[in-house]
């Protein structure tokens, strides 16, 4: 590793740099995962509020699938209104300057509150 004068050799320095890069990437991935999970939770809360406003407080909601791509959140939810048949709803929101929620039916039509 060290030469007679105490200097570190080139392969040892390269291995050290590679180890630091891998360690840094691991730490960064931990923080990015926690941030996206937090925003996914917020998105689910907003979707549930919109659905409860539409179907009433006694509606049951189950998340089936969640995706996030380029600042857009999409969640597929199964909605069980009281006394009605199950409905599949997609809840979409953007991280735009004015974030909002759009509820869409399975056929792609927009559901209005």
C-alpha positions in Angstrom: 0.0 0.0 0.0 2.7 2.5 1.0 6.0 3.0 -0.6 9.3 3.5 1.3 8.6 7.2 1.6 5.1 6.6 3.0 3.1 7.7 -0.1 0.0 5.7 -1.0 0.1 3.7 -4.2 -2.2 4.3 -7.1 -4.3 1.1 -6.9 -4.8 1.6 -3.1 -6.1 5.2 -3.7 -8.4 4.0 -6.5 -9.9 1.3 -4.2 -10.4 3.9 -1.4 -12.2 6.3 -3.8 -14.4 3.5 -5.1 -15.4 2.5 -1.6 -16.3 6.1 -0.7 -18.4 6.4 -3.8 -20.3 3.2 -3.0 -20.8 4.3 0.6 -22.1 7.8 -0.5 -24.5 6.3 -3.0 -25.9 3.9 -0.3 -26.5 6.8 2.1 -28.2 8.9 -0.6 -30.5 6.1 -1.6 -31.7 5.7 2.0 -32.7 9.4 2.2 -34.4 9.4 -1.2 -36.5 6.4 -0.3 -37.8 8.0 2.9 -38.7 11.2 1.1 -40.7 9.4 -1.6 -42.5 7.3 1.0 -43.5 10.4 2.8 -44.9 12.1 -0.3 -46.7 8.8 -1.2 -48.3 8.8 2.2 -49.4 12.5 1.7 -50.8 11.6 -1.8 -52.8 8.7 -0.3 -54.3 11.0 2.4 -55.3 13.6 -0.2 -56.9 10.9 -2.4 -58.8 9.5 0.6 -60.1 12.9 1.5 -61.4 13.5 -2.1 -63.0 10.1 -2.2 -64.7 10.6 1.2 -66.0 13.9 -0.1 -67.4 12.2 -3.1 -68.8 9.0 -1.6 -69.3 9.9 2.1 -67.5 9.2 5.3 -68.5 5.5 5.5 -66.6 4.5 2.3 -63.8 1.9 2.6 -60.7 2.5 0.4 -57.9 0.1 -0.3 -54.7 1.0 -2.2 -53.8 -1.5 -4.9 -50.9 0.1 -6.8 -48.8 3.2 -6.5 -46.4 4.8 -9.1 -44.3 7.9 -9.1 -42.7 9.2 -12.3 -41.3 12.7 -13.0 -43.2 14.4 -10.2 -46.5 12.7 -11.0 -48.1 10.3 -8.5 -50.6 7.7 -9.7 -52.5 5.4 -7.3 -55.0 2.7 -8.1 -57.6 2.4 -5.4 -60.5 0.0 -4.8 -63.4 2.0 -3.4 -66.2 0.2 -1.5 -69.1 2.7 -1.0 -71.7 1.7 1.6 -74.5 -0.3 -0.1 -72.9 0.0 -3.6 -70.7 -2.2 -5.7 -66.9 -1.9 -5.6 -65.3 0.7 -7.9 -61.7 1.0 -9.1 -60.5 4.5 -9.2 -57.1 6.0 -10.3 -56.0 9.0 -8.3 -53.5 11.2 -10.1 -51.6 14.3 -8.8 -48.7 16.5 -10.0 -46.0 18.2 -8.0 -46.7 21.3 -10.0 -46.8 24.8 -8.5 -50.5 24.2 -7.8 -50.8 20.6 -6.9 -54.2 19.0 -7.3 -55.9 15.7 -7.4 -57.8 14.1 -10.4 -59.9 11.1 -9.9 -60.5 8.8 -12.9 -62.7 5.8 -13.4 -61.4 2.6 -14.8 -62.5 3.6 -18.3 -60.5 6.9 -18.1 -63.3 9.3 -17.5 -62.8 12.0 -14.9 -64.9 11.7 -11.8 -66.2 15.0 -10.4 -66.9 15.7 -6.8 
